[in-house]
Amino acid sequence: MGNNGSDPLPVSARALTADSRLGNAVREFGRTYGYDYFDDEAVRRQLAEHEASLRRTARGGLVWTASLAGTVGLAWLLWGGLSKPENVGLAVTPGAALLLLAVVAFVRVYRQGTRKLRHPFLEGYRHVLAAALAHGAPVAFVPAWLTGRGGGGAEAAPLPPFTAPPFTAPPVGSTAPGRPRSPVGAGGAAPLPSKPTAVAEYERIAEQGGWHDEGGWILVGAGAAGVGYAVVKDVPAAFAAVLLVGLGIWTWLAGYRLGKRQRELAVEARRYLDQLTSAQAAGAVVPELSPQLRKLFDSRI
């Protein structure tokens, strides 16, 4: 599910203005960085644009070129080392040069991504989320891309520690751009959609499985080895290993069924996220998403 400007916000303007201390802090961050973080539509649009820009950097032509150069360079080095040429240095130099170019390219991509993460709007929004969390406001999620979280959990741009900034309250009736606006009309907040049973089931089984392919191969391999041993050594009892082949096939089928069910439920989960987005746009405060829904949300990049 790509961020097309219709995804739920981590925190809405209503939640940011529920606590006057938080509202004052967010207003001051807006003045410091030059953005109105109370404008939900503008914030959603900015987040979508910056996420798309980071995605282009992470999947752009430079990354593919660096990956190809690194692969060819490594293969060249292995060939040079294993073929035992007369001049080893001359044989491995092209491969080493390709590897060096690949490293330089990856460093450049990393710096480009880091520079984009340090955009003033994103810097300010990380402060906003940190302030919201410090004040106990309902933050639905913190996007992994916003903090530059990698596969190992390291963050290139983590949320900063929150320190209440000094501020000067605007005059009563002020129309300054940084002044929060009411996100809904006099009718109050819209109700949140109830969580469908399909979404609850998705949360329950979303992280199950993942081992079926490997487990199936191990069982089939062990069974085949047992059958081969029975044939070569003429040990009839070893033919019982064929049961492992059957168990491996059953494991594959179980994994396939589980994966299919997870994909079906993921469609319902995405639809539920869309409903939360609509409710948030109408003024509802979205509570923190479950880890499974956050992972589904973050899987877009």
TILUM-798404 format. One line per field, with one value per residue (C-alpha): x, y, z; residue in one letter. Coordinates in nm, 4 decimals. Layout:
TILUM-798404
xx: (X,...)
yy: (Y,...)
zz: (Z,...)
type: (A,...)
END
This chain:
TILUM-798404
xx: (0.0000,0.1795,0.1527,-0.0672,-0.1755,-0.4686,-0.2915,-0.3649,-0.1504,0.0652,-0.1217,-0.4038,-0.4509,-0.7326,-0.4948,-0.2278,-0.4681,-0.6331,-0.3581,-0.2803,0.0825,0.1286,-0.0516,0.1801,0.4875,0.3704,0.2893,0.6422,0.7918,0.5846,0.7260,1.0818,1.0685,0.8211,0.5352,0.1824,0.1711,-0.1953,-0.3011,-0.3721,-0.4068,-0.0871,0.1033,-0.0301,0.0699,0.4183,0.4754,0.3675,0.6012,0.9030,0.8387,0.8191,1.1439,1.3224,1.1822,1.3214,1.6615,1.6570,1.5493,1.7050,1.9429,2.2508,2.1556,2.1083,2.4365,2.6230,2.4707,2.5714,2.9231,2.9643,2.8425,3.0694,3.3622,3.3222,3.2893,3.6011,3.7988,3.6896,3.7848,4.1208,4.1931,4.0817,4.2324,4.5853,4.7039,5.0696,5.0126,4.7581,4.7675,4.6849,4.4099,4.2238,4.2701,3.9573,3.7425,3.8813,3.8144,3.4531,3.4033,3.5491,3.3150,3.0203,3.1122,3.1488,2.8080,2.6369,2.7922,2.6602,2.3096,2.3243,2.4267,2.1518,1.8946,2.0290,2.0230,1.6587,1.5707,1.7131,1.4682,1.3273,0.9720,1.0747,1.3019,1.0116,0.7660,0.9954,0.9927,0.6125,0.5871,0.8360,0.6317,0.3082,0.4544,0.5950,0.2509,0.0737,-0.1135,-0.2422,0.0266,-0.0975,0.2514,0.5915,0.6725,0.9923,1.1006,1.0648,1.3332,1.5444,1.4994,1.6968,1.6510,1.8658,1.6568,1.9152,1.7677,1.9479,1.7184,1.5552,1.2943,1.4724,1.4308,1.1505,1.2270,0.9430,1.0421,0.9875,0.6963,0.4977,0.1240,-0.0276,-0.2726,-0.6360,-0.7980,-0.4605,-0.4685,-0.0991,-0.0217,0.1099,-0.2066,-0.3918,-0.7202,-1.0074,-0.9886,-1.3618,-1.6776,-1.9054,-2.0383,-1.7388,-1.5141,-1.6242,-1.6573,-1.3805,-1.4732,-1.5019,-1.2235,-1.3516,-1.2930,-1.0851,-0.8431,-0.8213,-0.7429,-0.4782,-0.3138,-0.3156,-0.1597,0.0352,0.3690,0.3128,0.4925,0.7963,0.9720,0.7630,0.9772,1.3011,1.1446,0.9915,1.3238,1.5022,1.2431,1.2358,1.6155,1.6438,1.3820,1.5536,1.8869,1.7284,1.5752,1.9076,2.0833,1.8272,1.8913,2.2708,2.3214,2.0244,1.8702,1.4925,1.4165,1.5650,1.2843,1.0742,1.2480,0.9973,0.7615,0.9859,0.9269,0.5525,0.5901,0.7935,0.5260,0.2602,0.4704,0.4879,0.1111,0.0483,0.2759,0.0994,-0.2431,-0.1223,0.0368,-0.2770,-0.4914,-0.2510,-0.2698,-0.6512,-0.6661,-0.4071,-0.6557,-0.9093,-0.6429,-0.5546,-0.9237,-0.9457,-0.6488,-0.8356,-1.1390,-0.9187,-0.7849,-1.1369,-1.2349,-0.9201,-0.9935,-1.3379,-1.1809,-1.1463,-0.8343,-0.6718,-0.5218,-0.1859,-0.1832,-0.0907,0.2616,0.1145,-0.0691,0.2349,0.4459,0.1881,0.1942,0.5769,0.6057,0.5344,0.8958)
yy: (0.0000,0.3129,0.6430,0.8263,1.0996,0.8948,0.7073,0.7742,1.0342,0.9352,1.1964,1.4316,1.8012,1.7205,1.5105,1.7807,2.0485,1.8370,1.9399,2.3125,2.2473,2.0147,2.2573,2.5396,2.3223,2.2180,2.5785,2.6771,2.3969,2.5213,2.8706,2.7380,2.5191,2.7246,2.4730,2.4449,2.1043,2.1574,2.1375,1.7656,1.7703,1.9676,1.7403,1.4283,1.5665,1.6625,1.3211,1.1483,1.3622,1.3081,0.9343,0.9049,1.0992,0.8677,0.5637,0.6901,0.7338,0.3874,0.2159,0.4408,0.3681,0.4391,0.1587,-0.0890,0.0163,-0.0168,-0.3604,-0.4806,-0.3404,-0.5019,-0.8395,-0.8361,-0.7125,-0.9854,-1.2541,-1.1160,-1.1311,-1.4894,-1.5864,-1.4151,-1.5877,-1.9361,-1.9458,-1.8856,-1.6532,-1.5679,-1.2044,-1.2087,-0.8326,-0.7620,-1.0244,-0.8916,-0.5184,-0.4764,-0.6602,-0.4530,-0.1345,-0.2371,-0.3155,0.0216,0.1986,0.0070,0.1123,0.4759,0.4627,0.3099,0.5746,0.8420,0.6921,0.6769,1.0418,1.1427,0.9609,1.1128,1.4605,1.4132,1.2920,1.6180,1.8295,2.1051,1.9753,1.6259,1.7596,1.9584,1.6709,1.4391,1.7010,1.7089,1.3310,1.3343,1.6032,1.4126,1.0953,1.2879,1.4372,1.1026,1.1964,0.9022,0.8520,0.5790,0.4893,0.6324,0.5595,0.3578,0.5687,0.8912,0.7832,0.6022,0.2703,-0.0031,-0.3777,-0.4098,-0.1595,0.1247,0.4688,0.7288,1.0076,0.8984,1.1036,1.3678,1.3842,1.6258,1.9409,2.1866,2.4899,2.8430,3.0079,3.3235,3.2761,3.4610,3.7396,3.6441,3.6389,3.6185,3.4853,3.3970,3.1051,2.8943,2.9205,2.5835,2.5584,2.3408,2.0199,1.9593,2.1571,2.2011,1.8519,1.7032,1.4114,1.1420,0.7887,0.5407,0.2399,-0.0855,-0.3321,-0.6174,-0.9740,-1.0280,-0.7573,-0.9098,-1.2446,-1.0805,-0.9361,-1.2829,-1.4744,-1.2024,-1.3045,-1.6776,-1.9004,-1.8028,-2.1309,-2.3612,-2.3390,-2.4063,-2.6760,-2.8455,-2.8534,-2.9970,-3.2724,-3.3597,-3.3590,-3.5800,-3.8172,-3.8372,-3.9028,-4.1816,-4.3430,-4.3166,-4.4826,-4.7626,-4.8272,-4.8077,-5.0009,-5.2347,-5.1466,-5.1884,-5.0231,-4.6969,-4.6747,-4.5436,-4.2124,-4.1625,-4.0497,-3.7449,-3.6585,-3.6705,-3.4569,-3.2049,-3.1782,-3.1359,-2.8568,-2.6793,-2.7052,-2.5750,-2.2788,-2.2077,-2.2102,-1.9851,-1.7403,-1.7286,-1.6575,-1.3859,-1.2162,-1.2284,-1.0790,-0.8146,-0.6754,-0.6323,-0.4785,-0.2211,-0.1420,-0.0876,0.1527,0.3434,0.3649,0.4970,0.7591,0.8747,0.8875,1.0821,1.3304,1.3785,1.4587,1.1226,1.0533,0.7304,0.5206,0.3467,0.0787,-0.2771,-0.3948,-0.6068,-0.3114,-0.0866,-0.3479,-0.3667,0.0122,0.0247,-0.2574,-0.0088,0.1072)
zz: (0.0000,-0.1125,0.0607,-0.1832,0.0541,0.1895,0.4705,0.8389,1.0080,1.3055,1.5111,1.4176,1.4848,1.7276,1.9382,1.9237,2.0478,2.3188,2.5636,2.5699,2.6683,2.3708,2.1424,2.2503,2.1928,1.8463,1.7591,1.8561,1.6470,1.3548,1.3956,1.4248,1.1135,0.9110,0.8768,1.0117,1.1797,1.2702,0.9052,0.8656,0.4881,0.4372,0.6750,0.5041,0.1637,0.2826,0.4386,0.1173,-0.0933,0.1323,0.1606,-0.2182,-0.2531,-0.0085,-0.1867,-0.5178,-0.3578,-0.1989,-0.5210,-0.7839,-1.0663,-0.8542,-0.6141,-0.8990,-1.0593,-0.7299,-0.6673,-1.0133,-0.9794,-0.6377,-0.7608,-1.0660,-0.8589,-0.5987,-0.8673,-1.0371,-0.7109,-0.6470,-1.0006,-0.9659,-0.6373,-0.7383,-1.0891,-0.9513,-1.2300,-1.2753,-1.1798,-0.8981,-0.8499,-1.2124,-1.2127,-0.9070,-0.9703,-1.1914,-0.9348,-0.6486,-0.8465,-0.9079,-0.5391,-0.4444,-0.6872,-0.5437,-0.1884,-0.2957,-0.4678,-0.1634,0.0620,-0.1727,-0.1612,0.2184,0.2384,-0.0023,0.2105,0.5318,0.3801,0.2772,0.6268,0.7626,0.5645,0.7923,0.7642,0.8758,1.1492,1.2879,1.2558,1.4521,1.7269,1.7061,1.7473,2.0335,2.2071,2.1481,2.2981,2.5942,2.6654,2.6339,2.3171,2.1093,1.8417,1.6095,1.4805,1.4025,1.0350,0.9965,0.6977,0.8977,1.1445,0.8833,1.0589,0.8858,0.8903,1.2020,1.3951,1.3797,1.3137,1.1039,1.2312,1.5603,1.7398,1.9484,2.3244,2.4014,2.5941,2.6389,2.4303,2.5555,2.3813,2.3706,2.3487,2.0507,2.1195,2.1552,1.8114,1.6367,1.2834,1.2685,1.0373,1.3246,1.5285,1.5466,1.3709,1.4789,1.2754,1.2904,1.3132,1.6078,1.5688,1.7564,1.6742,1.4368,1.5765,1.5052,1.2911,1.4825,1.4148,1.1930,1.3048,0.9897,1.1026,1.4501,1.2882,1.0713,1.3819,1.5360,1.2444,1.0589,1.2084,1.2043,0.9576,0.7591,0.8312,0.6148,0.3011,0.4867,0.7017,0.3978,0.2139,0.5165,0.5593,0.1894,0.1748,0.4818,0.3435,0.0046,0.1733,0.3783,0.0723,-0.1102,0.1807,0.1786,-0.1903,-0.1790,0.1447,0.0937,0.4286,0.3871,0.7193,0.5897,0.3342,0.6225,0.5548,0.2733,0.5493,0.5907,0.2252,0.2840,0.5968,0.4011,0.1318,0.4011,0.5551,0.2188,0.1741,0.5273,0.4599,0.1308,0.2970,0.5777,0.3346,0.1231,0.4301,0.5447,0.2045,0.2091,0.5570,0.4670,0.2135,0.4952,0.7184,0.4515,0.4092,0.7856,0.7677,0.4966,0.7259,1.0067,0.7665,0.6808,1.0472,1.1299,0.8533,1.0095,1.3466,1.5198,1.7245,1.6055,1.8862,1.8601,1.5927,1.6805,1.5872,1.3066,1.1502,1.1907,1.0126,0.7323,0.7079,0.7013,0.4454,0.1676,0.1581)
type: (M,G,N,N,G,S,D,P,L,P,V,S,A,R,A,L,T,A,D,S,R,L,G,N,A,V,R,E,F,G,R,T,Y,G,Y,D,Y,F,D,D,E,A,V,R,R,Q,L,A,E,H,E,A,S,L,R,R,T,A,R,G,G,L,V,W,T,A,S,L,A,G,T,V,G,L,A,W,L,L,W,G,G,L,S,K,P,E,N,V,G,L,A,V,T,P,G,A,A,L,L,L,L,A,V,V,A,F,V,R,V,Y,R,Q,G,T,R,K,L,R,H,P,F,L,E,G,Y,R,H,V,L,A,A,A,L,A,H,G,A,P,V,A,F,V,P,A,W,L,T,G,R,G,G,G,G,A,E,A,A,P,L,P,P,F,T,A,P,P,F,T,A,P,P,V,G,S,T,A,P,G,R,P,R,S,P,V,G,A,G,G,A,A,P,L,P,S,K,P,T,A,V,A,E,Y,E,R,I,A,E,Q,G,G,W,H,D,E,G,G,W,I,L,V,G,A,G,A,A,G,V,G,Y,A,V,V,K,D,V,P,A,A,F,A,A,V,L,L,V,G,L,G,I,W,T,W,L,A,G,Y,R,L,G,K,R,Q,R,E,L,A,V,E,A,R,R,Y,L,D,Q,L,T,S,A,Q,A,A,G,A,V,V,P,E,L,S,P,Q,L,R,K,L,F,D,S,R,I)
END
